[in-house]
Amino acid sequence: MEVFPKFIIEGEKIIIGKCSFHKDMVTDKSIVKGGGWFKFVNNMFILYGSSHDFGKASIEDIKECFKTGEVYDRNGNSFLKRYGSKFQFFYSENIEILTEIDDMIKLLN
């Protein structure tokens, strides 16, 4: 089965990884707030879109997870400790019309 770059917000944390369905990353469905997709371009992780399983994650929830450092990979490892100093993280409302970095909301720093 093909896998895709996705994320979910489960409780107070973001889980980022590759999977076939957003629900594949869930440990407790009752606390999932939404999800989306990510692209990796020029040392930038760009979060965007919505989950077919759980709907769109709010920018407020996404920002809070980054602010508190609650960002993990599918194995429960801290994504920010591993990649935070190497890459930049952004959120975009509409990846299809994204043309400049100014169109995105920076999630760290």
N, C-alpha and C positions, 0 to 999 in steps of 0.2 A: 504494500500500500504506500502511496506517495505521501511524503511529509512536507509541511509548509512552515514558515517562520511565523509563530503566533505568540500571543501573551494573554494572560487572564489576570484579573484582580480577584483574589480569594481572601476574604476578610480584609486585613490591613496590609497585604503584601501583593506584589506583582510577581508572577512566575513567567519567565521568558524561555521559550524553547521551540523546537521543531516537532510537529506532530501532524497527524491526519485531521483530527478534530480537536477543538478547544477542550471538549470534555475529557480528552485523554490526559490532560495535565491536572485535572481536579482531584483533590483529596477529600473535600467536603463541599458537595454541590449546594448545600443550603446557604453558604455564605459567599458564593461567587457573585460579584457585583457587575461583571461585564468583561469584555475582552476585545481583542483586535489583532492586528498583524504588525510585523516589523520588517523594515528593510535595513540593510547594512550597506552604506555608501560612503566612500571617502572617510573612513574612521568615524562614522556617525551611525548610531542606531536611531532610526526614525520610527516611532510608534504611530499607528494610524488605523483607521477603519473600525470594524465591529466584528463581533463573534456571531456566527449563525446559531450557536448553541445558547449564548447568554446575553446577546445584545451588546451595545456600545458601552465601553468604560467611560466614565466621566473624567474630564481633565482634572477636576478637583481631586478625585481619588488617585489618579495617576501621579499628580504632583505630590500628594501627601506620602505616597509610598517612596518616592525618590527622596523627599525631604527627610524622612525617618530612616532611610537606608534599607527599607524592607523590599529589596529587589533580589530575586533568586532565580537560579536555573531550575530545570526539571528535577535535578537530584538534590535540591535543597541547599546548594552552595551559594554563597553571597555573590551575586553578579557584580555588584559595585566594587567589592574588595578585589575581585579578579580582573575586572575590566575598567573600572571607574576612572583610573588615571590615564588609561590608554585611549579611551574613546569619549565622544560627546554623545549626549542623549537628548533627543528632541521629540516633540509631539506635533503632528500635523493634522489639521481637520480634513484636508482633502489631498491625498498624495497624488492624485491624477493631475491636479493643476499646480502642483508645487513647482516653483521655478527658482526661488531664491531662499537662502537660509533665513531671511527676515520674515518669511511667511510661516515659520515654525516657532513653537514655544520651547525654549531651552529648559530642560528639566533639572540640570545640576549647575551649580555656580551662579 
